[in-house]
Amino acid sequence: MAKSQKSDKVNQSIKASKRSKALMSAVVVVLILCILCFFIYITGVIPRLATGTKILKTNADGTTQVIENISVVETNYHYHNLLNQYVQYGYMSSATDLQEVADPTTGKTYYQLILDQAASEIMQIVILNQAAEEAQFTQYSGAARMAQLQLDNLRQTAELQGYPSVDRYLAAMYGAGMTSRAYLQCVERELLAKEFQQYVSQFMMNVTDEEIMASYEQDSSAFDQVDFSYHFFSGEDNGDGTYDKTQALADAQEVIDNAHDADSFKEALIDVMGDEEAEAAGFTEDYDPSYGEGYNLTSAAYMGEEVATFLFTDGDEGDGTVIETDTGAFAIFLHKRYVDDTTTATYRSLTLNNPTNTDYDATPEEVQASFDELVARAQGLAASATDPLSFMKIVKENSESNYDVVYGGYNTGITADAYNIEPAEGEELTAQQNNLIAFGQWLFAEERQPGDTYISQSPDKRSVTIYYFEGFSPAWVSNARQQRNQELAQAWADMKLAEGNPTYAIAYELVRRLSYAV
């Protein structure tokens, strides 16, 4: 009996021990799971892996295909950038309730509408990135390098603001899951799309001078500029949506009857208006607000189609006319129709910065030595440029300017007036101003030829700039080329963006729930 009781106690002790071990194991497992969940939460693994936006297209057989799955983190990156822009430009305030319905017709909130625009932006980036790869443009791209430079700048900002790491700073800006690696991917894709659009405009869709001349001979109105005098006389409001224009038409006709040039138009207009009204309108002995100079067809069209037609098609120089509108009458006198044949230059540039110049501990000898190395580097880069495309690549591989990387250092429509620098009264030209004047003299020299290069050294040893000359054009040709290139590039982009009827699908609630700060 005693032995049996002792055996029972042993068994109970063993069972209790097993229960204790099982309980302890369960506690350990729960703790491990809690730690694991906490780790997953603070590192944002799920927002990085979960799909926030799907980019889709329709195949020829009518089936839908996923072009790319975009993570919650990347969706959030574009969402927050757009939100900050809206707040910055006053379209929204920081106090706006983002869950408030913004569009009663669809029931969508401010949050959802901004997400829609972010997804549309992502869709365009994805499609343009694919087009860039198909065109083998990625070999020229500086997007990855520029993304890294931006991250380096953010790293300095994070340190100044007391963040332990740039990843913590990024997570605070864009939510959990935004790491350095994720940020680099977002920025690189965004920059690649912008780069490629400029490449298309500058190289794939570049209109020649011969094509522009042929277009001019066919219809010059799109290229002409006009100088003219004008004034609008308002009719008397009848209070029922109509206007009595009798006096307005008579006043406009009186001005035209007495006008034969700009001065007589101004004089006749002041006589009709009266001295007090003319003074209030800004007329002085030296200033004539009725004189319009250098208007093109687009700017004149804002005054009405009839006005633009008279100035660019029907009217001859020295003609005046009265044009009736719904609310009054214009007095118009055409002085001159012409094309702007001012010589303009097109060039590319790359500025290299001397890092030692901003080092307060560097000696003058060290600054000079670093600057000499920079000049030698610039000379080597300039010598390696064989055409505009090769120099564009040099810019993308070496520039620290986001703008220059995107545009390939491209500058066009530059006139000699930009370098006609005069010193302020009682002062002399600075060394930097003399530097600019010297470059302008080189740029507009008669012997200048496409492919010529020029190296400008800043007097303060801060930087060295390489210039690559592409060519001269009359201003009207340069303006026409820029406009036509942009139109063709936009038409090309629209065509690409329409292929396969691309669209997007957003997991609104998932994105919202996984958009948390840590």
C-alpha positions as CSV (number, residue, x, y, z in Angstrom):
1,M,0.0,0.0,0.0
2,A,2.8,2.4,1.0
3,K,4.6,1.5,-2.1
4,S,1.6,2.2,-4.3
5,Q,1.1,5.6,-2.7
6,K,4.8,6.4,-3.3
7,S,4.5,5.4,-6.9
8,D,1.4,7.6,-7.4
9,K,3.3,10.6,-6.0
10,V,6.2,9.9,-8.4
11,N,3.8,9.7,-11.3
12,Q,2.1,12.9,-10.3
13,S,5.4,14.6,-9.9
14,I,6.4,13.5,-13.4
15,K,3.1,14.7,-14.8
16,A,3.5,18.0,-13.1
17,S,7.0,18.3,-14.4
18,K,5.9,17.6,-17.9
19,R,3.0,20.2,-17.6
20,S,5.5,22.7,-16.3
21,K,7.9,22.0,-19.2
22,A,5.1,22.2,-21.7
23,L,3.9,25.4,-20.2
24,M,7.4,26.8,-20.2
25,S,7.8,25.7,-23.8
26,A,4.6,27.3,-24.8
27,V,5.7,30.5,-23.0
28,V,9.0,30.4,-24.9
29,V,7.2,29.8,-28.2
30,V,4.9,32.7,-27.5
31,L,7.8,35.0,-26.6
32,I,9.7,34.0,-29.7
33,L,6.6,34.6,-31.8
34,C,6.1,38.0,-30.1
35,I,9.7,38.9,-30.8
36,L,9.4,37.8,-34.4
37,C,6.2,39.7,-34.9
38,F,7.7,42.8,-33.3
39,F,10.8,42.4,-35.5
40,I,8.6,42.0,-38.6
41,Y,6.5,45.1,-37.5
42,I,9.4,47.5,-36.9
43,T,11.4,46.4,-40.0
44,G,8.4,46.7,-42.3
45,V,8.9,43.4,-44.0
46,I,5.2,43.0,-44.9
47,P,4.9,46.5,-46.5
48,R,8.0,45.7,-48.6
49,L,6.7,42.3,-49.8
50,A,2.9,43.0,-50.0
51,T,1.5,44.3,-53.3
52,G,-0.1,47.7,-53.0
53,T,-0.7,48.4,-56.7
54,K,-0.9,46.1,-59.7
55,I,-0.1,47.5,-63.1
56,L,-2.2,45.7,-65.8
57,K,-2.6,45.5,-69.5
58,T,-5.1,43.9,-71.9
59,N,-3.7,41.3,-74.4
60,A,-4.8,40.9,-78.0
61,D,-7.0,38.0,-76.9
62,G,-8.8,40.1,-74.4
63,T,-7.1,38.6,-71.3
64,T,-5.7,40.8,-68.6
65,Q,-2.0,40.5,-67.7
66,V,-0.1,41.9,-64.7
67,I,2.8,44.0,-66.0
68,E,4.3,44.5,-62.6
69,N,3.4,44.2,-58.9
70,I,4.3,47.4,-56.9
71,S,4.9,47.0,-53.2
72,V,3.0,48.9,-50.5
73,V,6.3,50.8,-49.8
74,E,6.7,52.1,-53.3
75,T,3.0,53.0,-53.6
76,N,3.4,54.9,-50.3
77,Y,6.5,56.7,-51.7
78,H,4.6,58.2,-54.5
79,Y,1.5,58.9,-52.4
80,H,3.5,60.8,-49.8
81,N,5.3,62.9,-52.4
82,L,2.0,63.9,-54.0
83,L,0.4,64.6,-50.7
84,N,3.4,66.9,-49.7
85,Q,3.1,68.7,-53.0
86,Y,-0.6,69.4,-52.5
87,V,0.0,70.8,-49.1
88,Q,3.0,72.8,-50.2
89,Y,1.0,74.5,-53.1
90,G,-2.0,75.1,-51.0
91,Y,-4.4,72.6,-52.6
92,M,-4.8,70.9,-49.2
93,S,-3.8,71.7,-45.7
94,S,-2.1,69.5,-43.1
95,A,-5.4,69.6,-41.2
96,T,-7.4,68.0,-44.1
97,D,-9.2,64.8,-43.1
98,L,-7.9,62.4,-45.7
99,Q,-10.8,59.9,-45.0
100,E,-13.4,62.6,-45.8
101,V,-15.2,62.0,-49.1
102,A,-13.7,64.3,-51.7
103,D,-15.7,63.1,-54.8
104,P,-19.4,62.6,-54.1
105,T,-20.0,61.0,-57.5
106,T,-17.6,58.1,-56.8
107,G,-17.6,58.2,-53.0
108,K,-13.8,58.3,-52.9
109,T,-11.9,59.9,-50.1
110,Y,-9.0,62.4,-50.4
111,Y,-6.8,59.5,-49.5
112,Q,-8.1,57.3,-52.3
113,L,-8.0,60.0,-54.9
114,I,-4.3,60.8,-54.1
115,L,-3.6,57.1,-54.2
116,D,-5.2,57.0,-57.7
117,Q,-2.9,59.7,-58.9
118,A,0.1,58.0,-57.3
119,A,-0.8,54.8,-59.1
120,S,-1.2,56.6,-62.4
121,E,2.2,58.1,-61.9
122,I,3.7,54.6,-61.1
123,M,2.0,53.1,-64.2
124,Q,3.6,55.7,-66.4
125,I,7.0,55.1,-64.8
126,V,6.8,51.4,-65.2
127,I,5.8,51.7,-68.9
128,L,8.6,54.2,-69.7
129,N,11.1,52.1,-67.8
130,Q,10.2,49.2,-70.0
131,A,10.5,51.3,-73.1
132,A,13.9,52.6,-72.0
133,E,15.1,49.0,-71.7
134,E,13.7,48.1,-75.1
135,A,15.5,51.1,-76.6
136,Q,18.8,50.1,-74.8
137,F,18.8,53.5,-73.2
138,T,19.8,52.1,-69.8
139,Q,23.5,52.0,-70.9
140,Y,23.4,55.8,-70.9
141,S,21.3,56.3,-67.8
142,G,22.7,58.1,-64.7
143,A,19.6,57.3,-62.6
144,A,21.3,54.8,-60.3
145,R,24.2,57.1,-59.6
146,M,21.9,60.1,-59.0
147,A,19.7,58.0,-56.7
148,Q,22.7,57.2,-54.6
149,L,23.8,60.8,-54.4
150,Q,20.3,61.7,-53.2
151,L,20.5,59.0,-50.6
152,D,23.9,60.3,-49.4
153,N,22.3,63.8,-49.0
154,L,19.4,62.3,-47.0
155,R,22.0,60.4,-44.8
156,Q,23.5,63.8,-43.9
157,T,20.0,65.2,-43.2
158,A,19.1,62.3,-41.0
159,E,22.3,62.7,-39.0
160,L,21.7,66.5,-38.5
161,Q,18.1,65.8,-37.3
162,G,19.3,63.2,-34.8
163,Y,18.1,60.0,-36.4
164,P,20.2,56.9,-35.6
165,S,20.3,55.9,-39.2
166,V,19.0,57.0,-42.6
167,D,16.7,54.0,-42.7
168,R,14.9,55.3,-39.6
169,Y,14.7,58.7,-41.2
170,L,13.2,57.2,-44.4
171,A,10.7,55.1,-42.3
172,A,9.6,58.3,-40.5
173,M,9.1,60.0,-43.9
174,Y,7.4,57.2,-45.9
175,G,6.3,54.6,-43.3
176,A,7.6,51.2,-42.2
177,G,9.5,49.2,-44.7
178,M,11.1,52.2,-46.5
179,T,14.8,51.3,-46.3
180,S,17.8,52.6,-48.2
181,R,17.5,49.9,-50.7
182,A,13.8,50.5,-51.3
183,Y,14.4,54.2,-51.6
184,L,17.1,53.7,-54.2
185,Q,14.7,51.6,-56.3
186,C,11.9,54.2,-56.1
187,V,14.2,57.1,-57.0
188,E,16.0,55.2,-59.8
189,R,12.9,54.1,-61.5
190,E,11.4,57.7,-61.3
191,L,14.6,59.3,-62.7
192,L,15.0,56.7,-65.4
193,A,11.5,57.6,-66.8
194,K,12.3,61.3,-66.7
195,E,15.7,60.8,-68.4
196,F,14.3,58.6,-71.1
197,Q,11.6,61.2,-72.0
198,Q,14.3,63.8,-72.5
199,Y,16.4,61.4,-74.6
200,V,13.3,60.7,-76.8
201,S,12.8,64.5,-77.3
202,Q,16.5,65.3,-77.9
203,F,17.6,62.3,-80.0
204,M,14.7,60.1,-81.2
205,M,12.3,62.9,-82.2
206,N,14.7,65.6,-83.1
207,V,13.4,67.8,-85.9
208,T,15.9,69.0,-88.5
209,D,16.2,72.6,-89.8
210,E,15.1,71.4,-93.2
211,E,11.9,70.0,-91.8
212,I,11.2,73.3,-90.0
213,M,11.8,75.3,-93.1
214,A,9.4,73.1,-95.1
215,S,6.8,73.6,-92.4
216,Y,7.3,77.4,-92.5
217,E,6.8,77.6,-96.2
218,Q,3.6,75.6,-95.9
219,D,2.2,77.8,-93.1
220,S,4.3,80.6,-91.6
221,S,1.7,81.7,-89.0
222,A,2.9,79.2,-86.4
223,F,6.4,80.6,-86.6
224,D,5.8,84.3,-87.0
225,Q,5.8,87.0,-84.3
226,V,3.9,90.3,-84.4
227,D,4.3,93.8,-82.9
228,F,0.9,95.6,-82.7
229,S,-1.1,98.2,-80.8
230,Y,-4.4,97.2,-79.2
231,H,-7.0,98.2,-76.7
232,F,-10.3,96.7,-75.6
233,F,-13.3,98.9,-75.1
234,S,-15.9,97.3,-72.8
235,G,-19.6,97.6,-73.7
236,E,-22.3,98.6,-71.3
237,D,-23.7,95.7,-69.3
238,N,-27.5,95.5,-69.8
239,G,-27.9,93.3,-66.7
240,D,-29.4,90.4,-68.6
241,G,-26.2,88.8,-70.0
242,T,-26.0,91.1,-73.0
243,Y,-24.0,94.3,-73.7
244,D,-24.7,97.5,-75.5
245,K,-21.6,97.9,-77.7
246,T,-22.6,101.0,-79.6
247,Q,-20.1,103.3,-77.8
248,A,-17.4,100.7,-77.6
249,L,-17.5,100.2,-81.3
250,A,-17.5,103.9,-82.0
251,D,-14.5,104.5,-79.7
252,A,-12.5,101.7,-81.2
253,Q,-13.3,103.0,-84.7
254,E,-12.2,106.5,-83.8
255,V,-8.8,105.2,-82.6
256,I,-8.3,103.2,-85.8
257,D,-9.3,106.2,-88.0
258,N,-6.6,108.3,-86.4
259,A,-3.8,105.7,-86.2
260,H,-1.0,105.2,-88.6
261,D,1.8,104.0,-86.3
262,A,2.4,103.2,-82.6
263,D,2.7,106.8,-81.5
264,S,-0.5,108.0,-83.3
265,F,-2.4,105.0,-81.9
266,K,-1.3,105.9,-78.4
267,E,-2.3,109.5,-78.9
268,A,-5.7,108.7,-80.4
269,L,-6.4,106.2,-77.6
270,I,-5.5,108.8,-74.9
271,D,-7.8,111.3,-76.6
272,V,-10.7,108.8,-76.5
273,M,-10.0,107.6,-73.0
274,G,-9.3,111.0,-71.4
275,D,-6.2,112.0,-69.5
276,E,-7.5,110.8,-66.1
277,E,-8.4,107.3,-67.3
278,A,-5.3,107.0,-69.4
279,E,-3.1,107.8,-66.4
280,A,-4.9,105.2,-64.3
281,A,-4.3,102.7,-67.1
282,G,-0.5,103.3,-66.9
283,F,0.1,105.6,-69.9
284,T,3.2,107.9,-69.4
285,E,5.4,109.8,-71.8
286,D,7.8,106.9,-71.9
287,Y,5.5,103.9,-71.5
288,D,2.7,102.6,-73.7
289,P,0.7,99.8,-72.2
290,S,-1.2,99.4,-75.5
291,Y,1.9,98.2,-77.4
292,G,2.3,94.5,-77.8
293,E,5.7,93.2,-78.9
294,G,6.9,89.7,-79.9
295,Y,3.5,88.0,-79.6
296,N,3.3,84.5,-81.2
297,L,0.1,82.8,-82.5
298,T,-0.5,81.1,-79.2
299,S,-0.3,84.2,-77.0
300,A,-2.4,86.3,-79.4
301,A,-5.1,83.6,-79.5
302,Y,-5.9,84.4,-75.9
303,M,-7.4,87.6,-77.2
304,G,-9.7,85.7,-79.5
305,E,-9.6,83.8,-82.7
306,E,-10.5,86.8,-84.8
307,V,-7.7,88.9,-83.3
308,A,-5.2,86.1,-84.0
309,T,-6.4,85.6,-87.6
310,F,-6.1,89.3,-88.4
311,L,-2.6,89.6,-86.9
312,F,-1.2,86.4,-88.4
313,T,-3.1,85.9,-91.6
314,D,-5.5,88.6,-92.9
315,G,-3.9,91.8,-91.9
316,D,-0.9,93.5,-93.6
317,E,1.6,95.7,-91.8
318,G,0.1,99.1,-91.3
319,D,-3.5,97.8,-91.3
320,G,-5.9,98.6,-88.5
321,T,-9.2,97.1,-87.7
322,V,-12.1,97.0,-85.2
323,I,-13.1,93.5,-83.9
324,E,-16.4,93.1,-82.2
325,T,-16.8,90.6,-79.3
326,D,-19.7,89.5,-77.1
327,T,-18.8,92.2,-74.5
328,G,-17.2,95.0,-76.4
329,A,-14.7,95.8,-79.2
330,F,-11.0,95.6,-79.9
331,A,-9.0,98.4,-81.7
332,I,-6.1,96.6,-83.4
333,F,-3.2,98.1,-85.4
334,L,-0.6,95.7,-86.9
335,H,2.9,97.2,-87.1
336,K,5.1,94.3,-88.0
337,R,5.0,90.6,-88.7
338,Y,8.3,88.8,-88.7
339,V,10.4,85.8,-87.6
340,D,13.0,86.3,-84.8
341,D,16.2,85.6,-86.6
342,T,18.5,86.4,-83.6
343,T,21.3,83.9,-83.5
344,T,21.0,81.3,-80.8
345,A,23.4,78.6,-79.6
346,T,22.8,75.1,-78.4
347,Y,25.4,73.4,-76.2
348,R,25.8,70.9,-73.4
349,S,27.7,71.5,-70.2
350,L,29.1,69.6,-67.3
351,T,30.2,71.2,-64.0
352,L,32.7,69.4,-61.8
353,N,33.0,70.5,-58.2
354,N,36.3,70.7,-56.3
355,P,35.6,68.8,-53.0
356,T,38.6,70.3,-51.3
357,N,37.3,73.9,-51.8
358,T,34.7,73.4,-49.1
359,D,37.0,71.6,-46.7
360,Y,37.8,74.3,-44.1
361,D,40.8,72.4,-42.9
362,A,42.4,72.2,-46.3
363,T,45.4,74.4,-47.0
364,P,45.6,76.7,-50.1
365,E,48.2,74.3,-51.5
366,E,45.8,71.3,-51.1
367,V,43.0,73.3,-52.7
368,Q,45.2,74.2,-55.6
369,A,46.4,70.6,-56.0
370,S,42.9,69.3,-56.0
371,F,41.8,71.9,-58.5
372,D,44.7,71.0,-60.8
373,E,43.5,67.4,-60.7
374,L,40.0,68.5,-61.5
375,V,41.2,70.6,-64.6
376,A,43.2,67.6,-65.8
377,R,40.1,65.4,-65.4
378,A,38.0,67.9,-67.3
379,Q,40.5,68.0,-70.1
380,G,40.4,64.2,-70.4
381,L,36.6,64.1,-70.4
382,A,36.4,66.8,-73.0
383,A,38.8,65.0,-75.3
384,S,36.8,61.8,-75.1
385,A,33.5,63.4,-76.4
386,T,33.0,62.5,-80.0
387,D,29.3,63.5,-80.5
388,P,26.3,64.9,-78.5
389,L,25.3,61.4,-77.4
390,S,28.8,60.6,-76.0
391,F,28.9,64.0,-74.1
392,M,25.4,63.3,-72.7
393,K,26.7,60.1,-71.3
394,I,29.7,61.9,-69.8
395,V,27.3,64.3,-68.1
396,K,25.2,61.5,-66.7
397,E,28.3,59.7,-65.4
398,N,29.9,62.7,-63.7
399,S,27.4,65.4,-62.9
400,E,26.1,66.0,-59.3
401,S,23.1,68.0,-60.6
402,N,19.8,66.2,-60.8
403,Y,18.6,68.5,-63.5
404,D,21.7,68.0,-65.7
405,V,21.5,64.2,-65.3
406,V,17.9,64.2,-66.5
407,Y,18.5,66.7,-69.4
408,G,22.0,65.5,-70.3
409,G,23.4,69.0,-69.7
410,Y,21.3,70.3,-72.6
411,N,21.0,74.1,-73.2
412,T,19.3,75.6,-76.2
413,G,18.0,78.9,-77.4
414,I,20.9,80.8,-75.8
415,T,21.5,84.3,-77.1
416,A,24.7,86.5,-77.0
417,D,22.8,89.0,-74.9
418,A,23.1,86.6,-71.9
419,Y,26.8,87.4,-71.9
420,N,26.7,91.2,-72.5
421,I,27.4,91.9,-68.9
422,E,27.9,95.5,-67.7
423,P,29.3,96.4,-64.2
424,A,27.1,98.2,-61.7
425,E,27.6,101.9,-61.5
426,G,30.8,102.7,-59.8
427,E,31.9,99.1,-59.7
428,E,34.1,96.8,-61.8
429,L,33.3,93.5,-63.3
430,T,33.9,90.6,-61.0
431,A,36.3,87.7,-61.9
432,Q,33.2,85.4,-62.3
433,Q,31.5,87.9,-64.7
434,N,34.7,88.2,-66.8
435,N,34.7,84.4,-66.9
436,L,31.1,84.4,-68.3
437,I,32.0,87.1,-70.8
438,A,35.0,85.0,-72.0
439,F,32.7,82.0,-72.5
440,G,30.2,84.0,-74.4
441,Q,32.9,85.3,-76.7
442,W,34.0,81.7,-77.4
443,L,30.4,80.5,-77.8
444,F,29.4,83.0,-80.4
445,A,32.7,83.2,-82.3
446,E,32.3,83.0,-86.1
447,E,34.6,80.1,-86.4
448,R,32.7,78.0,-83.8
449,Q,32.0,74.5,-85.1
450,P,29.8,71.6,-83.8
451,G,31.9,69.4,-81.5
452,D,34.1,72.2,-80.2
453,T,34.7,72.1,-76.4
454,Y,35.6,74.8,-73.9
455,I,36.8,74.4,-70.3
456,S,36.0,77.2,-67.9
457,Q,37.8,77.4,-64.6
458,S,36.1,79.3,-61.8
459,P,38.3,82.0,-60.3
460,D,37.6,80.8,-56.8
461,K,38.8,77.3,-57.7
462,R,35.4,75.9,-56.7
463,S,34.5,74.2,-60.0
464,V,35.4,73.5,-63.6
465,T,32.8,73.5,-66.4
466,I,33.1,71.7,-69.7
467,Y,31.1,73.1,-72.6
468,Y,30.3,71.0,-75.8
469,F,29.0,73.1,-78.7
470,E,26.2,71.6,-80.9
471,G,25.2,74.4,-83.3
472,F,23.7,77.8,-84.1
473,S,20.1,78.4,-85.2
474,P,17.9,81.5,-85.7
475,A,15.7,82.0,-82.6
476,W,12.5,81.2,-84.5
477,V,14.0,77.9,-85.7
478,S,15.2,77.0,-82.2
479,N,11.8,77.8,-80.7
480,A,10.0,75.8,-83.4
481,R,12.4,72.8,-82.9
482,Q,11.8,72.8,-79.1
483,Q,8.1,73.0,-79.5
484,R,7.9,70.3,-82.2
485,N,10.3,68.0,-80.4
486,Q,8.2,68.2,-77.3
487,E,5.0,67.6,-79.3
488,L,6.5,64.5,-81.0
489,A,7.9,63.2,-77.7
490,Q,4.6,63.6,-76.0
491,A,2.8,61.9,-78.9
492,W,5.2,59.0,-78.7
493,A,4.8,58.8,-74.9
494,D,1.0,58.9,-75.3
495,M,1.2,56.0,-77.8
496,K,3.4,54.0,-75.5
497,L,1.1,54.6,-72.5
498,A,-1.9,53.5,-74.6
499,E,-0.5,50.2,-75.8
500,G,-2.5,47.4,-74.3
501,N,-4.9,49.8,-72.5
502,P,-2.8,49.8,-69.3
503,T,-4.6,50.4,-66.0
504,Y,-3.9,49.8,-62.3
505,A,-5.6,48.1,-59.4
506,I,-5.0,49.5,-55.8
507,A,-5.4,47.6,-52.6
508,Y,-6.7,50.7,-50.8
509,E,-7.4,49.2,-47.4
510,L,-4.2,47.0,-47.4
511,V,-2.1,50.1,-48.3
512,R,-3.8,52.1,-45.5
513,R,-3.4,49.4,-42.9
514,L,0.3,48.7,-43.7
515,S,1.2,52.5,-43.9
516,Y,2.3,52.9,-40.3
517,A,5.3,54.8,-38.8
518,V,7.8,53.2,-36.5
